């Protein structure tokens, strides 16, 4: 089975003070953040790329939160098949 990635979009987090200050939690567990910055095509849109753990396969509904420089987003839900 190949790797799976989650792309999160928002605004205002491209100015983080370092990638080590960008954290994504999925069901309360830390996920690997690969990139957080300007999206590149759309002005003002930021993107965060997250590698998903293979253990999430088939887990159904998950909760996702993004924390940048100690400021946490609203939690969002997604469904994993």
C-alpha positions as CSV (number, residue, x, y, z in Angstrom):
1,X,0.0,0.0,0.0
2,X,1.3,3.5,-0.9
3,X,1.6,6.6,1.2
4,X,-1.4,8.8,1.9
5,X,-1.3,12.6,2.4
6,X,-3.8,15.1,3.8
7,X,-3.7,18.6,2.4
8,X,-5.2,21.3,4.6
9,X,-6.0,24.8,3.3
10,X,-6.5,28.0,5.2
11,X,-5.1,31.5,5.7
12,X,-2.6,33.2,8.0
13,X,-0.3,30.4,8.8
14,X,2.4,30.9,6.2
15,X,4.2,33.2,8.5
16,X,4.9,30.6,11.1
17,X,8.2,30.9,13.0
18,X,9.4,27.5,11.9
19,X,8.0,24.2,10.7
20,X,8.7,22.7,14.1
21,X,6.0,25.1,15.4
22,X,3.4,23.7,13.0
23,X,1.6,20.7,14.5
24,X,-1.3,18.6,13.2
25,X,-3.1,16.1,15.5
26,X,-5.4,13.4,14.2
27,X,-7.6,11.9,16.9
28,X,-5.3,13.5,19.4
29,X,-2.1,11.9,18.0
30,X,0.6,13.9,16.3
31,X,0.9,13.6,12.5
32,X,4.0,14.3,10.4
33,X,3.8,17.8,8.9
34,X,5.9,18.0,5.7
35,X,5.1,21.6,4.5
36,X,3.2,24.6,5.7
37,X,3.3,27.8,3.6
38,X,1.9,29.8,0.7
39,X,-0.2,27.6,-1.6
40,X,1.5,29.0,-4.7
41,X,-1.4,29.4,-7.1
42,X,-4.0,31.4,-5.2
43,X,-3.1,34.7,-3.6
44,X,-3.6,34.5,0.2
45,X,-4.2,30.8,0.4
46,X,-2.0,28.7,2.7
47,X,-1.4,25.0,2.5
48,X,-0.3,22.3,5.0
49,X,0.8,18.9,3.8
50,X,0.5,16.0,6.3
51,X,1.6,12.4,5.9
52,X,-1.1,10.0,7.1
53,X,-0.2,7.0,9.2
54,X,-1.1,3.7,7.6
55,X,-2.8,2.8,10.9
56,X,-5.6,5.2,10.0
57,X,-6.9,3.1,7.1
58,X,-10.5,2.1,7.7
59,X,-10.8,4.2,10.9
60,X,-13.9,6.1,9.7
61,X,-14.5,9.5,11.1
62,X,-11.4,11.3,12.4
63,X,-10.8,14.7,14.2
64,X,-8.1,17.0,12.8
65,X,-6.6,20.1,14.5
66,X,-3.8,22.4,13.2
67,X,-1.7,24.3,15.7
68,X,0.6,27.0,14.4
69,X,2.8,29.0,16.8
70,X,0.7,27.9,19.8
71,X,-2.6,28.9,18.1
72,X,-5.0,26.0,17.4
73,X,-7.6,25.9,14.7
74,X,-11.1,24.7,15.1
75,X,-11.3,20.9,15.0
76,X,-12.6,19.5,11.7
77,X,-13.8,16.0,10.9
78,X,-13.1,13.8,7.9
79,X,-13.9,10.2,7.0
80,X,-11.1,7.7,6.2
81,X,-12.1,4.6,4.3
